[in-house]
Amino acid sequence: MPDLASPGQPGGLAPYAADPAQSRGRKHAEEPPAGRSAFQRDRDRVIHSGAFRRLEYKTQVFVNHEGDLYRTRLTHSLEVGQVARAIARQLALNEDLVEAIALAHDLGHTPFGHAGQDALQECMADLGGFEHNIQSLRIVDHLEKRYGDFPGLNLTFETREGILKHCAKNKAHDLGDVGERFLRGSQPSLEAQITNLADEIAYNNHDIDDGLRAGLLNREELCANTLYGTIFAEVQQRFPDASATILRHETGRRLINLLIHDLVRETRRRIAAEGVTTIAEVRAASQPLAAHSPAIAHEVATLKRFLFQRMYRHPRVHRQAEKAKRLVRKLFHTLLEDPRLLPLKYQVRINECDGAAKRRARVVADYVAGMTDRFAIAEYDRLFDPHGEA
């Protein structure tokens, strides 16, 4: 395996790490930032964006009003950033880039978690489609309005590449530089790869934590059917008198540590096996270099199936999801049929569409996708409750 440090890389980064000085640049040329790197500037711009602040009131599994302690898109993004930075540090990758990607990756998510996304995908099926990864990119490239010299946040190619985790080939043609790898079959940076896996580590673990606290998951069943049980048994043996809360937290943090260490080991093994020494070689690899070992990948897949069956399909979650879908569908179709119900700035964009149905629908989708849970509920009441505010 090559030495991690390289004279051409700042701060002892690996030679295959993303170097901000060698970035593929921004869509609109800017002077380099003073006192910080290009990736640090990206992170700061994401944090100060309106879309990032709205994540506080967009939910993962539970609707926003169900409890103060359940995860939101904001807390999820922070947890992804923490996990990704821990992995990047051990692999001598660029921590600023993984943090920028992590904080921006969910900006395009709809209200009401995956239920809202599914409803908006259904509404847009014949009108250009809706994918939250592409919507996140749309936000940072076009929809945020903060700067006089350009639309969006004008992030670097490397951050934008990491935001676009998945993309169908028929959509990739329209996405320019960041869509090219889906057409060529090439890989993104290692920073993008590990942030994608950090996302999975974070949501699996916090969904277990939220599910146990909410009573949606049965701990005995979880232990009997997943890797969680082996770790829980070790924790229980070490802390025999601990409360259920302590046991849950201790098991959760050990599970995260196990997954991080396995990911680091397997990624190092793959890098060494491929003889990778540059970021160009990372991109040219025939498969992702960041990965879990086969044994742990199997355990993660088993855990995801368990959560899908026992938590995401739980009657309580399903009822909330169906209510959310109906709300999003009705909002979308009502606003599309009568755009005069939209805020004025969206009406201006509608008027600029020159009768093109798909472009009009995209404006409505932008508006609905940008709503928080509580704003969507309030907007629904304003539109359909005869006794509500106008």
DOMARMI-763924 format. One record per residue (C-alpha): x, y negated, z; residue number from 1; residue in one letter. Coordinates in steps of 0.1 Angstrom, whole numbers, plus 5000, padded with zeros to 4 digits. Last residue first. Example, Ala and Ser with C-alpha at 12.3 -4.5 7.8 and 13.67 -1.06 7.14 Angstrom:
<rs>
east,north,up,pos,code
5137,5011,5071,2,s
5123,5045,5078,1,a
</rs>
This chain:
<rs>
east,north,up,pos,code
4437,4673,5039,390,a
4436,4685,5075,389,e
4416,4715,5084,388,g
4378,4718,5088,387,h
4371,4732,5053,386,p
4400,4756,5058,385,d
4413,4766,5023,384,f
4439,4741,5012,383,l
4450,4727,5045,382,r
4449,4761,5062,381,d
4471,4777,5035,380,y
4495,4748,5039,379,e
4497,4753,5076,378,a
4503,4791,5072,377,i
4530,4783,5045,376,a
4546,4757,5068,375,f
4547,4782,5097,374,r
4564,4809,5077,373,d
4589,4784,5061,372,t
4582,4773,5025,371,m
4610,4772,4999,370,g
4596,4802,4981,369,a
4562,4785,4976,368,v
4577,4754,4961,367,y
4602,4771,4939,366,d
4575,4795,4927,365,a
4553,4766,4918,364,v
4581,4751,4897,363,v
4588,4785,4881,362,r
4551,4788,4872,361,a
4552,4755,4853,360,r
4583,4767,4835,359,r
4567,4800,4825,358,k
4535,4783,4813,357,a
4552,4757,4790,356,a
4527,4729,4788,355,g
4553,4701,4784,354,d
4573,4712,4815,353,c
4580,4676,4825,352,e
4545,4672,4840,351,n
4552,4702,4863,350,i
4585,4685,4875,349,r
4566,4653,4883,348,v
4539,4674,4901,347,q
4567,4689,4922,346,y
4578,4655,4934,345,k
4542,4645,4941,344,l
4535,4674,4965,343,p
4513,4701,4948,342,l
4475,4701,4949,341,l
4476,4683,4915,340,r
4491,4715,4901,339,p
4456,4731,4899,338,d
4457,4766,4885,337,e
4494,4771,4896,336,l
4487,4758,4930,335,l
4457,4782,4935,334,t
4476,4811,4921,333,h
4507,4806,4943,332,f
4488,4799,4975,331,l
4465,4829,4970,330,k
4494,4853,4964,329,r
4514,4840,4993,328,v
4484,4844,5018,327,l
4475,4878,5005,326,r
4511,4890,5008,325,k
4514,4876,5043,324,a
4482,4894,5054,323,k
4496,4926,5039,322,e
4529,4922,5057,321,a
4512,4916,5090,320,q
4492,4947,5087,319,r
4522,4967,5076,318,h
4543,4956,5105,317,v
4516,4967,5130,316,r
4510,4999,5111,315,p
4547,5008,5111,314,h
4559,5012,5075,313,r
4590,4989,5081,312,y
4596,5006,5114,311,m
4593,5044,5113,310,r
4596,5052,5077,309,q
4619,5025,5065,308,f
4640,5026,5097,307,l
4645,5063,5094,306,f
4655,5060,5057,305,r
4680,5033,5066,304,k
4695,5054,5093,303,l
4699,5084,5070,302,t
4716,5061,5044,301,a
4739,5048,5071,300,v
4748,5083,5082,299,e
4756,5094,5046,298,h
4778,5063,5042,297,a
4795,5073,5074,296,i
4805,5107,5061,295,a
4814,5094,5026,294,p
4837,5067,5041,293,s
4822,5032,5039,292,h
4830,5009,5010,291,a
4849,4979,4997,290,a
4868,4989,4966,289,l
4838,4987,4943,288,p
4841,5010,4913,287,q
4860,5011,4880,286,s
4884,4984,4892,285,a
4889,4954,4869,284,a
4877,4928,4894,283,r
4901,4941,4921,282,v
4929,4942,4896,281,e
4923,4905,4888,280,a
4924,4899,4925,279,i
4960,4912,4926,278,t
4980,4940,4941,277,t
4957,4971,4937,276,v
4975,5004,4937,275,g
4942,5022,4932,274,e
4948,5047,4960,273,a
4961,5018,4983,272,a
4930,4997,4977,271,i
4908,5027,4982,270,r
4924,5036,5015,269,r
4923,5001,5028,268,r
4886,5000,5019,267,t
4880,5033,5037,266,e
4898,5021,5069,265,r
4881,4987,5070,264,v
4846,5001,5064,263,l
4851,5027,5091,262,d
4863,5000,5116,261,h
4833,4978,5108,260,i
4808,5007,5110,259,l
4822,5019,5144,258,l
4822,4983,5157,257,n
4786,4977,5148,256,i
4776,5010,5164,255,l
4795,5000,5195,254,r
4777,4967,5197,253,r
4743,4983,5194,252,g
4750,5010,5220,251,t
4761,4984,5245,250,e
4731,4962,5238,249,h
4705,4990,5241,248,r
4721,5005,5272,247,l
4722,4971,5289,246,i
4685,4965,5281,245,t
4675,5000,5292,244,a
4691,4993,5326,243,s
4725,5008,5335,242,a
4728,5035,5362,241,d
4746,5061,5341,240,p
4769,5036,5324,239,f
4797,5057,5309,238,r
4775,5087,5302,237,q
4747,5065,5289,236,q
4771,5048,5265,235,v
4784,5081,5251,234,e
4748,5094,5247,233,a
4738,5061,5229,232,f
4767,5065,5205,231,i
4756,5100,5195,230,t
4720,5090,5193,229,g
4725,5060,5171,228,y
4739,5083,5144,227,l
4704,5091,5135,226,t
4675,5116,5140,225,n
4674,5126,5177,224,a
4686,5092,5189,223,c
4659,5073,5169,222,l
4632,5098,5181,221,e
4643,5093,5218,220,e
4644,5055,5213,219,r
4609,5053,5198,218,n
4608,5023,5175,217,l
4580,4998,5172,216,l
4581,4989,5209,215,g
4590,4953,5202,214,a
4623,4956,5220,213,r
4632,4988,5202,212,l
4623,4973,5168,211,g
4642,4941,5174,210,d
4674,4960,5183,209,d
4670,4985,5155,208,i
4663,4956,5131,207,d
4694,4939,5145,206,h
4716,4969,5137,205,n
4703,4976,5102,204,n
4703,4939,5093,203,y
4739,4933,5104,202,a
4755,4963,5088,201,i
4737,4958,5055,200,e
4747,4921,5053,199,d
4783,4931,5062,198,a
4782,4954,5032,197,l
4774,4925,5009,196,n
4800,4904,5027,195,t
4826,4931,5021,194,i
4820,4930,4983,193,q
4819,4893,4979,192,a
4852,4889,4998,191,e
4867,4918,4977,190,l
4860,4897,4947,189,s
4833,4908,4922,188,p
4836,4940,4902,187,q
4834,4945,4864,186,s
4806,4962,4845,185,g
4808,4938,4816,184,r
4772,4927,4815,183,l
4768,4925,4853,182,f
4803,4909,4855,181,r
4792,4881,4831,180,e
4763,4868,4852,179,g
4784,4845,4874,178,v
4798,4827,4843,177,d
4765,4821,4826,176,g
4732,4830,4843,175,l
4709,4835,4814,174,d
4725,4866,4800,173,h
4724,4881,4835,172,a
4686,4883,4835,171,k
4684,4911,4810,170,n
4713,4928,4827,169,k
4694,4930,4860,168,a
4711,4911,4888,167,c
4724,4921,4923,166,h
4748,4904,4947,165,k
4745,4869,4933,164,l
4756,4850,4964,163,i
4791,4864,4961,162,g
4795,4850,4925,161,e
4783,4816,4937,160,r
4810,4816,4964,159,t
4837,4825,4939,158,e
4825,4802,4912,157,f
4828,4772,4936,156,t
4798,4754,4949,155,l
4782,4724,4931,154,n
4756,4718,4959,153,l
4726,4713,4937,152,g
4724,4686,4910,151,p
4755,4665,4903,150,f
4772,4631,4908,149,d
4748,4615,4932,148,g
4747,4643,4958,147,y
4721,4656,4981,146,r
4693,4672,4960,145,k
4692,4710,4965,144,e
4673,4725,4936,143,l
4699,4730,4909,142,h
4730,4751,4914,141,d
4727,4759,4952,140,v
4690,4765,4950,139,i
4690,4784,4917,138,r
4717,4807,4932,137,l
4695,4815,4961,136,s
4666,4821,4937,135,q
4687,4845,4917,134,i
4694,4865,4949,133,n
4657,4862,4959,132,h
4645,4877,4926,131,e
4613,4864,4909,130,f
4601,4872,4874,129,g
4599,4852,4842,128,g
4562,4846,4841,127,l
4548,4881,4836,126,d
4559,4895,4870,125,a
4558,4860,4886,124,m
4528,4868,4909,123,c
4541,4903,4917,122,e
4576,4890,4925,121,q
4560,4864,4947,120,l
4541,4890,4966,119,a
4571,4912,4971,118,d
4592,4883,4983,117,q
4565,4873,5008,116,g
4564,4909,5022,115,a
4602,4910,5022,114,h
4605,4883,5048,113,g
4574,4862,5056,112,f
4585,4830,5039,111,p
4606,4835,5007,110,t
4643,4841,5005,109,h
4664,4819,4983,108,g
4688,4807,5009,107,l
4696,4843,5019,106,d
4732,4846,5006,105,h
4742,4811,5015,104,a
4756,4816,5051,103,l
4772,4849,5041,102,a
4788,4836,5010,101,i
4803,4806,5028,100,a
4815,4828,5056,99,e
4831,4853,5032,98,v
4849,4824,5015,97,l
4862,4809,5047,96,d
4875,4843,5059,95,e
4897,4848,5029,94,n
4910,4884,5031,93,l
4937,4898,5053,92,a
4919,4931,5056,91,l
4915,4929,5094,90,q
4904,4892,5092,89,r
4880,4899,5063,88,a
4862,4926,5084,87,i
4857,4903,5114,86,a
4847,4875,5091,85,r
4820,4896,5075,84,a
4806,4907,5108,83,v
4804,4870,5120,82,q
4790,4858,5087,81,g
4763,4885,5086,80,v
4753,4875,5122,79,e
4750,4839,5112,78,l
4729,4848,5082,77,s
4706,4870,5104,76,h
4702,4841,5129,75,t
4691,4819,5101,74,l
4668,4844,5084,73,r
4651,4849,5117,72,t
4657,4876,5143,71,r
4633,4882,5171,70,y
4639,4864,5204,69,l
4613,4836,5202,68,d
4583,4859,5196,67,g
4555,4866,5172,66,e
4552,4831,5159,65,h
4577,4835,5132,64,n
4563,4866,5116,63,v
4584,4897,5124,62,f
4605,4916,5099,61,v
4632,4891,5088,60,q
4615,4857,5093,59,t
4618,4822,5079,58,k
4617,4794,5105,57,y
4654,4790,5111,56,e
4660,4796,5074,55,l
4647,4761,5068,54,r
4680,4746,5080,53,r
4698,4764,5052,52,f
4675,4752,5025,51,a
4679,4716,5037,50,g
4717,4718,5031,49,s
4742,4708,5057,48,h
4754,4743,5064,47,i
4757,4751,5027,46,v
4778,4721,5020,45,r
4801,4729,5049,44,d
4807,4765,5037,43,r
4814,4752,5001,42,d
4839,4726,5015,41,r
4856,4754,5034,40,q
4858,4774,5002,39,f
4875,4745,4984,38,a
4900,4742,5012,37,s
4901,4715,5039,36,r
4920,4683,5048,35,g
4912,4664,5016,34,a
4888,4681,4991,33,p
4899,4685,4955,32,p
4884,4659,4932,31,e
4853,4671,4915,30,e
4845,4688,4881,29,a
4809,4699,4877,28,h
4803,4737,4873,27,k
4829,4743,4900,26,r
4863,4760,4898,25,g
4877,4794,4888,24,r
4895,4792,4922,23,s
4933,4795,4922,22,q
4939,4770,4950,21,a
4911,4786,4969,20,p
4929,4819,4969,19,d
4907,4850,4969,18,a
4925,4880,4984,17,a
4944,4904,4962,16,y
4979,4892,4975,15,p
4967,4897,5011,14,a
4964,4865,5030,13,l
4993,4854,5053,12,g
4980,4819,5058,11,g
4983,4807,5022,10,p
4989,4831,4993,9,q
5017,4828,4968,8,g
5044,4839,4992,7,p
5024,4871,4998,6,s
5014,4887,5031,5,a
4995,4920,5031,4,l
5024,4941,5019,3,d
5014,4965,4992,2,p
5000,5000,5000,1,m
</rs>
